[in-house]
Amino acid sequence: MIVAGVMSGTSADGIDVAIVNLLGNGIATRLRLLGHTHVAYPAEVRAAVLAVMNARIADVADLARLNFTLGELYAEAIAATRKKVGLNIQLVGCHGQTVYHQSTKAAFLGREVACTWQTGEGAIIAARLGVPVVSDFRPADMAAGGKGAPLVPFMDYMLYRHRSRARIAQNIGGIANLTAIPAAAKPEQVIAFDTGPGNMVIDACMKRLFEREFDAEGKIAAAGKPISKVLADLLQDSYFRNRPPKTTGREEFGAEFVRDFLRRCGRAPKEDVVATATMLTAASVGNAVRRFALPRFGDRPAEMIASGGGTRNRTLMRMLREQLAAMQVRLQTSDEFGIPSAAKEAAAFAVLAYQTWHREPSNLPSATGAKRPAVLGKVSYA
């Protein structure tokens, strides 16, 4: 079955589309990547998405308009990728744009409520492309008692499990998350969680200090030196110490966190500030591996398979490599395993949609904390 997967992450830089051919079912599904593209959000759309993510109060009409606008943009991005590949697609899996994710229950209207919201109207995509669309994946896991994230571990386990080698699949998008797969692991032995900020804090610092969207290849960070006192204090944050399952987002590491981060850095050179933000990502990943992944691996050799936009930041990858070398963990990228780093998360939502279409569950309860496996998403028919 030829399926298009669509992902727009917490960095809000645009839309990733991957078209894959899938055969089989469950964890025995076989995947072949046929093509992928990245379509940047128009500047005004990115600004609107970021504003909604960071707003305490948002205009309801604008939220509704954004939902339909993103549906149109997703459909256009898929159509462009379909044309590039030159094949018809049979199904779409669209993650949508997360505008709010609260994975733990909080008091609301006399009840304790956990919730999530991914926007981007699936019915629009289905109508424009003439194929069914699976979207809104996270609520079904939360309804089963899970945190609604991470969901990519299903594909990580499908692709990377190994009889004799332990593996960590590490995605570095706006938020960084890992999947720890012990050697010869059964699905219930896999753990996965958000390690903390990925590119999010780095990008925000670049915007504030240099009026750039991101640190291209990590050149600004390479010119600076991490501020050790700031870094040590930030790594004491309770999120980094909490045991998985756990998930986070802009609610934890967004605008308020960045304001506090810049205040802590004071009058330090701007390059040092960016270097500190970059090391925060590398060190928080390293700490997560040390505390929560390696104890599950025993004495088996381990390797990390990295993906996401963060892999293009050479300084971040160097810092991460140094963190892992001290633990004798080898760092590779998903490109070396046949899936380009930029396409992996989009491909994952093609896989999840394929499982849903066959009425198969695709959450890993050991990763999300759900009480049971769940069939994810809602189907919009053409």
N, C-alpha and C positions, 0 to 999 in steps of 0.2 A: 504494500500500500504506500502510495506517495503522499507524504504529509508535510505541510509547512508549519514550522514552529516560530513563534514571535515572542520576543522579549524586549521590554524597555525597563531598565533597571533604576535603582535609586540615584544614580548619577544624573539621570534625566538628560543624557546627551543625545538620545535618539532611539531608533528602532533597529534591532537585529532580527534578521529573518534567515532561517536555515530550512532548506528543503531536503528531506531525507527519504530513503526507501527503507521500509520496515517489513520484516518477515518474522513469523513465529508469534509467540505471545508470552506474557509474563517476563520473568528474568531471563528466559531463553531467547527473547527477541533479538534479532540481528539487525544492525543499523549500517547503512551506507549513506554518507553525505554526498548529495548531488550538486549542491551549490549554496552560497550564502551571500548576503549583502548587509551593509549598514547604511541606514538613511538617517541623517542628522535631523533633529527637530528644527523647524524654523525658529529663529531667535525669540519671537514673541510667544511661541508655544512653549518653549523651554522655560521662559520667564513665568508663564502662567502656571506650569506644572510645579516649579519650585516654590512659587508663591502659595499655592494650595497646600503643598507638603508642610510648609513652615508656618502656616496661618493658625492662630488660635480660633479665629472665626472666619469662615469663608462664605461668600455669597452663593446661595443655593442655586440660583439661575446660572451662574457661571460654572458651577460644578456639573450641572446637567448639560450645558453647552460643551464643556470640555469632554465629557463622556462621549458625545456624538462626534465631536471633532476628531478625537483620537481614533475612533472607529474608522472614520474616513481615511486618516493617515495610515493606519495599519493596513487597510485594504489596498491602498496605493502602493505601499512598500512590498506587500506580498505579490501584487500583480507585476511589479517591476522585476522581482526576483524570479517569478514564474517565467516571464519572458526571457530573462537571462539564461535560465536553465533549459528552456525550450520544451518543457513537459507540463502536462496538465496535472493539477493536484486533486486529491480526493477528499482531503480533510485538512482543517487548520486547528492548531492549538495555540491560543493567544493568552499569555500571562496577564496582559494589561499593565497599566501604570499604577503602582502602589501609591496611594495618597495618604493612607493611614493604616498602621498595623499595631494593634494593642494585644499582645499575646497572653497577658495575664489578666485575670478578672479584676474589675474595679467597680465601685458602687455607681449605679446609674438608675434613677427613677425607682428606687426601692429594690433593685435587683443587683446581683453581681454579674457583670457582663465582660466578656472578652470579644474582640471584634477585629475585622480587617476590611479593607476596601481597595480593590483594584479596579480602575476605571478604564474605559475603552469598549464601546458597545459591540458585543459579539453579533447581534442581529444585523448591524450595519455591514460588518465584514461579510457575513453570509450572503446578504442581499447583493452586495457589489460583486462578489466573486462567483456566486452560484454554487458554493459547496458548503457543507455543514461546518460549524465552528464550535470547538469546545473552549470555554473560557471560565474565569472565576474559579480557579482550582482550590484556593486555600480554605474557603468556608467549610467544606465537607470534612476536612481533617479537624478543624476546630470544633465542629459539631460532635465529633467523636472523641473530644477531650484533648486534642492536640493543640500545638501552638501555631499551626498553619504554615509552618516553615521549619527547616528547609525541605523543599520538595525534590530538588535535583538529585539527592542521594539515591533515588530509585535507579536513575540512569547510571550514576557513578558505580553502583554495585553491579548493574547489568554489564558494564563495560570493563571495569577494572579489577574485579575480584580475581584472586590468584591463589593457587594451591599452596605455595611455599613462601610467598612474599607479602608483607604487609604494605598497604598503600594508603596514602592520604590524598584525596582529591581536594584541592584548594582553589576556590574561586575568589578572585579579587575584583569585584565590581565596586559600586558605591560603598556597599558593605562587604566584608570578607567573610566567607563561610567555608567550613571544611567537612569532609566526610571521611571518617576513619574506618578502614576495612581491614580487620585482622586477616592473616593468612588463613585460607580455607574457611572463611567466615560464612555462617548462615545469616540470612537477612536480619534476624533478631539480635545478632551480635554487632551489627553496624551502628555507630553513633554518628550524629551530624549536628552541627550547630553553627551559629554566627560567632566568629571570633572577635568581632568589633569593627571598627571603621576600615574600609578598604581605601578607595580613592576619595571618599567623601570629604574628609577634613583637609586633605591635600588640595583638592580642587577649590574648596572654599577659601583657603589661605591664598592660593594663586589669584583668585578673583579679587579678594580684598587688597592684597599687597602689590600685585603686578598687573591687574586688570586683564588677566588671561584666564581662559577656561580650564586649563590644566597645565601640569609641568611636563612639557614634551620631552620624552625619553629620560626624565629625571634630571635634566641639566641644572636646574636651579638648586635642587637638593644637593647635587654633587658639589656645588660651589660653597655649600654651607657646612656647619657642624652641629649635630644634635645637641640640644641643651639638656644635659643629663638630669639636673634637678627637676625640671618641668616634666621630663619623661618619667622619672621615678615616681613622682607624685600622681601623674595621670594613670599609671599602671596599677595604682592601688584602688582604682574605681571598682565598686562592688560588682559591676557587670563582668569584668575580667576574672574575678574570683569565683563567681557563681558556677555551679556545676551544670552541665547540660542535662536535659534539653533546654535550650534557650535560644531566643531570637531577638534581634534588635533592628533599628533603623534610624531615620531622621529624628524620631521622637527622643532618642538617646544621644545621638551623635550629630545632630543637625545644627541649626543656627545658634541656639543657646550654648551648646558645647563649644562651638567655634569662638564665640565671643569670650567665653571664659578661658579658652586656650590662648587666644591672642593677648588677653590681659595677663596671664601667667608669664608669657614670653616677654612682656614689657618692651624695652627699647633695644632688644637684641637685633642684630642685622637680619634683614628680611630673608636672606638665604638660609640663615640658621633656623628661622621659624619653619620654613618649608622642610628643611632637613629633619627637624624634630617631628613634624607631622608625618613624614615618610617613615621615620624610625618607629613612631607609635604603631603604625600598621604592621611593620615587620616584627617588632617585639611582641605585640599582642598575639600575632599568629604563632610566633615561637613559643611563647608561654602556654598557649592553648595546646600545642603539640606536646610539650613537656609534661603538662599537668594531666591532660585528659586522653590523649591518643596513645602515647608510648606505653603507659602502664598496661594497656590492653594488648600490646603486641608481643610481650614476652621477649625472647631473645632473637626473634625473627628479623631479618634485614628489612629496612623500611625505606620507602621512597615517596616523595611528594610529586603529584602531577598538578601543575598550576594552570589556571585558565583565567579568562576575563581581561578587561582592559588594563589592569595593573601589571600584566606581564610585559606591556610595552614600556614600562617605566624601568629603565636599566638600573637606576640607583636603588629603587625599591627591591628589585630582584637580587641585586648584590647584597643588600642588607639582609634579605631573607635567607639567601644562600649562606651567609655567615652565621646566622642564627641556627640554621639546620645542621651546618657542619659540626658544630659543637656537640650535636646529638647523633652524629653519624647517619643523618638522613639525607639522601641524595635528592636534589631538586631537578625536575624535568618540567616540560610543558605538555599540554594536551596535543599540541601540534605533532609531537613526536609519536603520538598514539593514533594519529590519523584524523583528529578533529581540531581545526584551527581554534585557538583560544577565544577569538571573537565570536565563534559560532556555537560554542558548547552549550550555553544556557538556552539559546533559542532551540537548539536540537533537543534539549531535555523536554521542552514543552510540546514538541512534536511527539516525543515518546509517551508523555503522560496523556496527551489527547488520544493517541492510538490505543492505549490501555483502556481509557474510558469508553471509547467507541466499541470495544469488545467486552465491556462491562467487567473489566478487571480492576482490582484495587492497585493504586500506585503510590500510596504513602508508605513510608517505613515507620511504624509506630515507635521503634527504638530511637529514631531520629527526631520525631516530632512530639513524642509523649502521648500520642493518641492511644485510646484504650483498645482499638481494633483497626485492622486495615479498612480503608474506605475507597470507594470509587469516586474520583475527584471531578469537579467541574460541572458546568451546565452546558447543554447542547442547544445551539441556535441552528435551525434548519433553513436551507435556502428556499 
